[in-house]
Amino acid sequence: MRRGEILRILVLAVLAKGEAHGYEIRSRLSQMSQGYIKLSPGTLYPLLFILCREGLIEVSKVREKGRKKKVYRLTPKGREYLASRLNTIIEVMKSATSFLEDVARLLEDMKKEDYKPT
């Protein structure tokens, strides 16, 4: 699965929990990933534009504390898309878990051998 597809699914998953403006999406994603995923505005906003154009999310402008903000929400089409990718997400998670278990075993073996990098 490509990075772009993963980011698309992650943003849609954030919006499945409720509508949000751009900064909230970035914050929720960082929180959900325990700080491992930090999207820059330069990555997030073009992706939001694409998702809107594809009809997976919709945007409305609201005034909050005297400022205009764009609030994004998942559309029914976006929910269907996210649901259709569930098996793919599960497979990616299984692959990542397997890979990380292999890395952990390697590190344990290196520790047992008193490995010293050259």
C-alpha positions as a Markdown table, in Angstrom:
| # | Residue | x | y | z |
|---|---|---|---|---|
| 1 | Met | 0.0 | 0.0 | 0.0 |
| 2 | Arg | 1.3 | 3.4 | -1.0 |
| 3 | Arg | 2.0 | 6.1 | 1.6 |
| 4 | Gly | -0.7 | 8.3 | 0.0 |
| 5 | Glu | -3.3 | 5.6 | 0.3 |
| 6 | Ile | -2.4 | 5.1 | 4.0 |
| 7 | Leu | -2.6 | 8.9 | 4.7 |
| 8 | Arg | -6.0 | 9.0 | 2.9 |
| 9 | Ile | -7.4 | 6.2 | 5.1 |
| 10 | Leu | -6.0 | 7.8 | 8.2 |
| 11 | Val | -7.5 | 11.2 | 7.5 |
| 12 | Leu | -10.9 | 9.6 | 6.7 |
| 13 | Ala | -10.6 | 7.6 | 9.9 |
| 14 | Val | -10.1 | 10.8 | 11.9 |
| 15 | Leu | -13.2 | 12.3 | 10.3 |
| 16 | Ala | -15.2 | 9.2 | 10.9 |
| 17 | Lys | -14.9 | 10.2 | 14.6 |
| 18 | Gly | -16.4 | 13.6 | 13.9 |
| 19 | Glu | -16.0 | 16.7 | 11.8 |
| 20 | Ala | -12.9 | 18.8 | 12.3 |
| 21 | His | -10.9 | 21.7 | 10.9 |
| 22 | Gly | -7.4 | 21.1 | 9.5 |
| 23 | Tyr | -5.5 | 21.7 | 12.7 |
| 24 | Glu | -7.8 | 19.4 | 14.6 |
| 25 | Ile | -7.3 | 16.7 | 12.0 |
| 26 | Arg | -3.5 | 17.0 | 12.4 |
| 27 | Ser | -3.8 | 17.0 | 16.2 |
| 28 | Arg | -6.2 | 14.0 | 16.3 |
| 29 | Leu | -4.0 | 12.0 | 14.0 |
| 30 | Ser | -0.9 | 12.8 | 16.1 |
| 31 | Gln | -2.8 | 11.8 | 19.2 |
| 32 | Met | -4.2 | 8.6 | 17.7 |
| 33 | Ser | -0.7 | 7.6 | 16.6 |
| 34 | Gln | 0.9 | 8.5 | 20.0 |
| 35 | Gly | 2.9 | 11.2 | 18.2 |
| 36 | Tyr | 4.3 | 9.0 | 15.5 |
| 37 | Ile | 2.4 | 10.6 | 12.6 |
| 38 | Lys | 2.7 | 14.3 | 12.2 |
| 39 | Leu | 1.3 | 15.6 | 9.0 |
| 40 | Ser | 2.6 | 19.0 | 7.7 |
| 41 | Pro | 0.1 | 21.5 | 6.4 |
| 42 | Gly | 1.7 | 21.1 | 3.0 |
| 43 | Thr | 0.7 | 17.4 | 3.0 |
| 44 | Leu | -2.7 | 17.6 | 4.7 |
| 45 | Tyr | -4.4 | 20.5 | 2.9 |
| 46 | Pro | -3.7 | 19.2 | -0.7 |
| 47 | Leu | -5.0 | 15.8 | 0.5 |
| 48 | Leu | -8.2 | 17.4 | 1.9 |
| 49 | Phe | -8.7 | 19.2 | -1.4 |
| 50 | Ile | -8.4 | 15.9 | -3.3 |
| 51 | Leu | -10.8 | 14.1 | -0.9 |
| 52 | Cys | -13.3 | 16.9 | -1.3 |
| 53 | Arg | -13.0 | 16.8 | -5.1 |
| 54 | Glu | -13.6 | 13.0 | -5.0 |
| 55 | Gly | -16.7 | 13.4 | -2.8 |
| 56 | Leu | -15.2 | 11.5 | 0.1 |
| 57 | Ile | -15.4 | 14.5 | 2.4 |
| 58 | Glu | -17.2 | 17.8 | 2.3 |
| 59 | Val | -16.2 | 21.2 | 3.7 |
| 60 | Ser | -18.2 | 24.1 | 5.1 |
| 61 | Lys | -17.0 | 27.5 | 6.3 |
| 62 | Val | -17.8 | 28.5 | 9.9 |
| 63 | Arg | -16.9 | 31.5 | 11.9 |
| 64 | Glu | -15.2 | 30.6 | 15.2 |
| 65 | Lys | -13.9 | 33.3 | 17.6 |
| 66 | Gly | -14.2 | 35.9 | 14.8 |
| 67 | Arg | -12.2 | 33.8 | 12.3 |
| 68 | Lys | -13.4 | 31.8 | 9.3 |
| 69 | Lys | -12.5 | 28.2 | 9.4 |
| 70 | Lys | -13.1 | 25.3 | 7.1 |
| 71 | Val | -14.7 | 22.3 | 8.8 |
| 72 | Tyr | -14.4 | 18.9 | 7.1 |
| 73 | Arg | -16.8 | 16.0 | 7.5 |
| 74 | Leu | -17.0 | 12.5 | 6.1 |
| 75 | Thr | -19.7 | 11.9 | 3.4 |
| 76 | Pro | -21.6 | 8.7 | 3.0 |
| 77 | Lys | -19.3 | 7.9 | 0.0 |
| 78 | Gly | -16.3 | 8.5 | 2.3 |
| 79 | Arg | -17.7 | 6.1 | 4.9 |
| 80 | Glu | -18.2 | 3.4 | 2.2 |
| 81 | Tyr | -14.7 | 4.0 | 0.9 |
| 82 | Leu | -13.3 | 3.6 | 4.4 |
| 83 | Ala | -15.3 | 0.5 | 5.1 |
| 84 | Ser | -14.1 | -1.0 | 1.8 |
| 85 | Arg | -10.5 | -0.5 | 2.9 |
| 86 | Leu | -10.9 | -2.2 | 6.2 |
| 87 | Asn | -9.5 | -5.6 | 5.1 |
| 88 | Thr | -6.6 | -3.8 | 3.5 |
| 89 | Ile | -5.9 | -1.9 | 6.7 |
| 90 | Ile | -6.0 | -5.1 | 8.7 |
| 91 | Glu | -3.5 | -6.8 | 6.3 |
| 92 | Val | -1.1 | -3.8 | 6.5 |
| 93 | Met | -1.3 | -4.0 | 10.3 |
| 94 | Lys | -0.6 | -7.7 | 10.3 |
| 95 | Ser | 2.4 | -7.2 | 8.0 |
| 96 | Ala | 3.7 | -4.3 | 10.1 |
| 97 | Thr | 3.3 | -6.4 | 13.3 |
| 98 | Ser | 5.2 | -9.3 | 11.7 |
| 99 | Phe | 8.0 | -7.1 | 10.5 |
| 100 | Leu | 8.3 | -5.4 | 14.0 |
| 101 | Glu | 8.4 | -8.9 | 15.6 |
| 102 | Asp | 11.2 | -9.9 | 13.3 |
| 103 | Val | 13.1 | -6.7 | 14.2 |
| 104 | Ala | 12.6 | -7.3 | 17.9 |
| 105 | Arg | 14.0 | -10.9 | 17.6 |
| 106 | Leu | 17.0 | -9.6 | 15.7 |
| 107 | Leu | 17.7 | -7.0 | 18.4 |
| 108 | Glu | 17.4 | -9.7 | 21.1 |
| 109 | Asp | 19.8 | -12.0 | 19.2 |
| 110 | Met | 22.2 | -9.1 | 18.8 |
| 111 | Lys | 21.9 | -8.3 | 22.5 |
| 112 | Lys | 22.7 | -12.0 | 23.4 |
| 113 | Glu | 25.8 | -11.9 | 21.2 |
| 114 | Asp | 27.0 | -8.7 | 22.9 |
| 115 | Tyr | 26.9 | -7.1 | 19.4 |
| 116 | Lys | 29.1 | -4.0 | 19.0 |
| 117 | Pro | 28.7 | -2.0 | 15.8 |
| 118 | Thr | 31.9 | -1.5 | 13.8 |
